[in-house]
């Protein structure tokens, strides 16, 4: 059994990122890192720390008139020879290389350091580090907290430490996946004329998808680009059988101006005449930038806010009526990549931006 991991919260956020990343925590293997986070916070008298499965929650109770929730997931996608971490320099830029550096242990490191050091923040704070973000939605640790202890997610504003290059990304697109099926009649392929080929009937669907121009939708001042794409095809019985069923798996990323129900209605109309089955649906989140707290955060970072095109857990807060944004180190294009790496400067920038905002009076 591996020795208990130890985190040094007095180290720099860069060094703390390295410590966190070197604790392997692929989804479903988060216990060791959750243990380390919980142990590192023990004895900090300004925080009340609780454990919920492999999620750790730390809260202040200072009587402030506003509460901010700041959260980050502690799991990663599977490794591919990209641990332990290492420092490297390319084109004059210093990086920390390795699994989890971008998605999203650099953000978690910044959060942990500030949680330990900010004993008198301008707002009451709820820090949440949770498990199972990279797998099925039903396992998501933040979703579990929402079901079992919804009071812990309550606040006036929320931040997810998802990688944003240490810039503010407001809200997120919604996400819907459907299966579009065609049906035919089986026959021997030597006598195909007595059957009907369901795979051939997918051709008009694919042609329509290929010709579709995704919408660009302005929502509260940010322009969200949608996406409608075939992401999988299945069909066929045997090499000598005309198939009687085929399916194209379609993913729709929709602007947060649409509800999930409206997104499904659009897809049923788009694929009118075909059998459509919804297999996954998650509402998006509006930018949340009309919140005074969000505006103060944007001012502290000094960088204009942009939209988040993917789905993130900010949508869980939005569903509760809590404005939420994404803010964390790392280029999202490097998330899950084999050469995942975070610029050291972005870790420092994120820490500085959050620290200034959380201590401004």
WOZIBEL-V867591 format. One record per residue. N is the residue number from 1. RES is the residue in one letter. SS is DSSP state (a for helix, b for strand, c for the rest). PHI is phi in degrees with one decimal (none if undefined). PSI is psi as a letter, one per 20 degrees, with the letter a starting at -180 (999 if undefined). Layout:
N;RES;SS;PHI;PSI  N;RES;SS;PHI;PSI
This chain:
1;X;c;none;p  2;X;c;-65.1;q  3;X;c;-65.0;q  4;X;c;-57.2;p  5;X;c;-75.7;q  6;X;c;-123.2;p  7;X;c;-109.2;p  8;X;c;-102.9;n  9;X;c;-74.2;i  10;X;c;-86.9;i  11;X;c;-75.5;r  12;X;c;-65.7;q  13;X;a;-64.6;h  14;X;a;-67.9;g  15;X;a;-65.7;h  16;X;a;-66.2;h  17;X;a;-59.4;g  18;X;a;-60.8;g  19;X;a;-60.3;g  20;X;a;-65.5;g  21;X;a;-67.0;h  22;X;c;-77.9;i  23;X;c;-94.2;o  24;X;c;-61.0;p  25;X;c;-144.4;l  26;X;b;-58.0;q  27;X;c;-44.5;p  28;X;c;84.7;i  29;X;c;-126.7;l  30;X;c;-91.8;i  31;X;a;-58.3;g  32;X;a;-65.3;g  33;X;a;-73.1;h  34;X;a;-65.1;h  35;X;a;-59.3;g  36;X;a;-65.3;g  37;X;a;-65.1;g  38;X;a;-60.8;g  39;X;a;-65.6;h  40;X;a;-67.7;h  41;X;a;-90.5;i  42;X;c;-60.8;p  43;X;c;89.4;i  44;X;c;-85.3;o  45;X;c;-71.6;i  46;X;c;-84.3;i  47;X;c;-121.4;q  48;X;b;-103.0;o  49;X;b;-107.9;p  50;X;b;-136.1;q  51;X;b;-115.8;p  52;X;b;-134.2;n  53;X;c;64.5;c  54;X;c;-105.1;k  55;X;b;-106.3;q  56;X;b;-119.6;p  57;X;b;-120.9;p  58;X;b;-129.4;p  59;X;b;-129.9;q  60;X;c;-97.1;q  61;X;c;-137.6;m  62;X;c;-102.5;i  63;X;c;76.4;k  64;X;c;-69.2;q  65;X;c;-83.1;i  66;X;c;-131.5;q  67;X;b;-122.5;p  68;X;b;-114.4;p  69;X;b;-104.1;p  70;X;b;-125.6;p  71;X;b;-132.8;q  72;X;b;-157.9;q  73;X;b;-90.3;q  74;X;c;-108.3;i  75;X;c;-94.7;r  76;X;b;-132.3;r  77;X;c;-73.8;r  78;X;c;-58.9;q  79;X;c;-74.9;q  80;X;c;-148.5;m  81;X;c;57.2;k  82;X;c;-123.4;k  83;X;c;-139.4;q  84;X;c;-70.2;r  85;X;c;-70.7;r  86;X;b;-151.2;q  87;X;b;-89.9;q  88;X;b;-149.0;q  89;X;b;-125.0;p  90;X;b;-139.2;p  91;X;c;52.5;k  92;X;c;78.9;j  93;X;b;-108.0;p  94;X;b;-90.0;p  95;X;b;-126.4;q  96;X;b;-108.2;p  97;X;b;-104.2;p  98;X;c;145.4;r  99;X;c;-60.9;p  100;X;c;91.4;i  101;X;a;-63.0;h  102;X;a;-92.5;g  103;X;a;-117.8;n  104;X;a;-144.0;l  105;X;a;-74.8;i  106;X;a;-65.2;g  107;X;a;-63.5;g  108;X;a;-63.7;h  109;X;a;-61.5;g  110;X;a;-59.4;g  111;X;a;-63.3;g  112;X;a;-63.1;g  113;X;a;-62.6;g  114;X;a;-69.4;h  115;X;a;-59.2;h  116;X;a;-73.7;h  117;X;a;-92.0;h  118;X;c;-89.3;n  119;X;c;-85.7;i  120;X;c;-133.9;m  121;X;c;-69.4;r  122;X;c;-70.1;h  123;X;c;-128.1;q  124;X;b;-68.5;q  125;X;b;-123.7;q  126;X;b;-119.5;o  127;X;b;-100.3;p  128;X;b;-130.4;p  129;X;b;-119.9;o  130;X;b;-129.4;r  131;X;c;-103.9;r  132;X;c;57.8;k  133;X;c;-82.5;h  134;X;c;-87.4;j  135;X;c;-126.8;b  136;X;c;-54.1;p  137;X;a;-56.0;h  138;X;a;-66.2;i  139;X;a;-97.7;i  140;X;c;-53.8;p  141;X;a;-65.0;h  142;X;a;-69.6;h  143;X;a;-62.8;h  144;X;a;-64.5;g  145;X;a;-60.7;g  146;X;a;-62.0;h  147;X;a;-75.4;g  148;X;a;-96.0;h  149;X;c;-140.0;m  150;X;a;-61.2;h  151;X;a;-63.1;h  152;X;a;-70.7;i  153;X;a;-94.6;i  154;X;c;-73.4;p  155;X;c;-176.3;a  156;X;c;-96.0;i  157;X;b;-163.4;q  158;X;b;-138.1;q  159;X;b;-129.9;p  160;X;b;-103.6;p  161;X;c;-81.6;k  162;X;c;-60.9;q  163;X;c;-64.5;p  164;X;c;-139.9;j  165;X;c;61.9;k  166;X;c;59.4;k  167;X;c;-122.1;q  168;X;c;-82.0;p  169;X;b;-119.4;o  170;X;b;-84.3;p  171;X;c;57.4;b  172;X;b;-171.6;q  173;X;c;-68.6;q  174;X;b;-82.4;r  175;X;b;-138.4;p  176;X;b;-137.2;p  177;X;b;-121.8;p  178;X;b;-131.1;q  179;X;b;-109.4;p  180;X;b;-108.6;o  181;X;b;-111.4;q  182;X;b;-121.0;q  183;X;b;-130.3;q  184;X;c;-137.0;b  185;X;b;-141.1;p  186;X;c;-68.0;q  187;X;b;-161.0;r  188;X;b;-68.6;p  189;X;a;-65.8;i  190;X;a;-76.5;i  191;X;a;-130.9;l  192;X;a;-60.8;h  193;X;a;-66.6;i  194;X;a;-92.4;i  195;X;c;-116.6;a  196;X;b;-142.1;p  197;X;c;-86.9;o  198;X;c;-68.7;h  199;X;c;-65.1;g  200;X;a;-59.3;h  201;X;a;-72.2;i  202;X;a;-75.0;i  203;X;a;-55.7;g  204;X;a;-62.8;h  205;X;a;-64.9;g  206;X;a;-65.9;h  207;X;a;-63.2;g  208;X;a;-66.5;g  209;X;a;-64.4;g  210;X;a;-65.1;h  211;X;a;-87.4;i  212;X;c;-72.3;p  213;X;c;-99.8;o  214;X;c;-61.3;q  215;X;c;-72.5;q  216;X;b;-117.1;o  217;X;b;-122.4;p  218;X;b;-84.3;p  219;X;b;-130.3;o  220;X;c;51.0;l  221;X;c;91.8;i  222;X;b;-112.6;q  223;X;b;-101.5;o  224;X;b;-98.8;p  225;X;b;-95.4;p  226;X;c;-87.3;r  227;X;b;-146.7;p  228;X;b;-134.8;o  229;X;b;-142.8;q  230;X;b;-73.9;p  231;X;b;-121.2;j  232;X;b;-173.0;q  233;X;b;-137.3;p  234;X;b;-139.9;q  235;X;b;161.3;r  236;X;c;108.2;q  237;X;c;-115.2;g  238;X;c;-160.5;r  239;X;c;-66.8;i  240;X;c;-126.2;k  241;X;b;-127.1;p  242;X;b;-70.8;p  243;X;c;-73.8;q  244;X;c;-101.4;i  245;X;b;-153.7;q  246;X;b;-147.6;q  247;X;b;-146.8;p  248;X;b;-114.5;p  249;X;b;-92.4;p  250;X;b;-117.8;p  251;X;b;-112.9;p  252;X;b;-119.6;o  253;X;b;-101.2;o  254;X;b;-114.2;q  255;X;c;-62.7;q  256;X;c;-70.5;j  257;X;c;-72.7;i  258;X;c;-102.1;q  259;X;c;-79.6;r  260;X;a;-60.3;g  261;X;a;-64.0;h  262;X;a;-67.1;h  263;X;a;-64.2;g  264;X;a;-64.0;g  265;X;a;-61.4;g  266;X;a;-60.8;g  267;X;a;-66.2;h  268;X;a;-65.4;h  269;X;a;-71.1;g  270;X;a;-61.6;h  271;X;c;-103.5;k  272;X;c;-56.1;p  273;X;c;95.8;i  274;X;c;-113.0;q  275;X;b;-79.8;p  276;X;b;-120.3;p  277;X;b;-119.6;p  278;X;b;-81.9;p  279;X;b;-112.7;i  280;X;b;-160.3;p  281;X;b;-151.1;p  282;X;b;-139.8;p  283;X;c;-63.8;q  284;X;c;-83.3;a  285;X;b;-137.6;p  286;X;c;-64.5;r  287;X;c;-57.0;h  288;X;c;76.4;j  289;X;c;-82.4;i  290;X;c;-79.7;i  291;X;c;-71.8;p  292;X;a;-56.2;h  293;X;a;-65.3;h  294;X;a;-64.6;g  295;X;a;-64.0;h  296;X;a;-68.1;h  297;X;a;-64.2;g  298;X;a;-59.0;g  299;X;a;-64.0;h  300;X;a;-67.2;h  301;X;a;-78.2;h  302;X;c;73.9;j  303;X;c;-125.3;p  304;X;c;-59.6;q  305;X;c;-78.2;q  306;X;b;-130.2;r  307;X;b;-80.2;q  308;X;c;-95.3;o  309;X;c;-82.6;h  310;X;c;-85.7;r  311;X;c;-89.7;p  312;X;c;-137.1;r  313;X;c;-71.2;i  314;X;a;-58.9;h  315;X;a;-63.6;h  316;X;a;-66.4;h  317;X;a;-71.1;g  318;X;a;-58.8;h  319;X;a;-64.3;h  320;X;c;-87.9;i  321;X;c;83.3;j  322;X;c;-103.5;o  323;X;c;-61.4;q  324;X;b;-147.6;q  325;X;b;-132.6;r  326;X;b;-102.1;p  327;X;c;-157.9;o  328;X;c;-168.4;r  329;X;c;-71.5;q  330;X;c;105.4;q  331;X;c;-84.1;o  332;X;a;-59.2;h  333;X;a;-68.2;i  334;X;a;-97.1;i  335;X;c;-63.3;p  336;X;c;73.8;i  337;X;c;-74.0;q  338;X;c;-65.5;h  339;X;c;-102.3;k  340;X;c;-52.0;p  341;X;b;-162.2;q  342;X;b;-118.1;p  343;X;b;-65.1;p  344;X;a;-59.9;h  345;X;a;-63.1;h  346;X;a;-67.8;h  347;X;a;-62.9;g  348;X;a;-65.2;g  349;X;a;-63.5;g  350;X;a;-65.4;g  351;X;a;-60.6;g  352;X;a;-63.7;g  353;X;a;-62.2;g  354;X;a;-66.9;g  355;X;a;-61.7;g  356;X;a;-62.4;g  357;X;a;-68.4;g  358;X;a;-75.0;i  359;X;a;-110.4;i  360;X;c;-69.5;p  361;X;c;-106.8;999
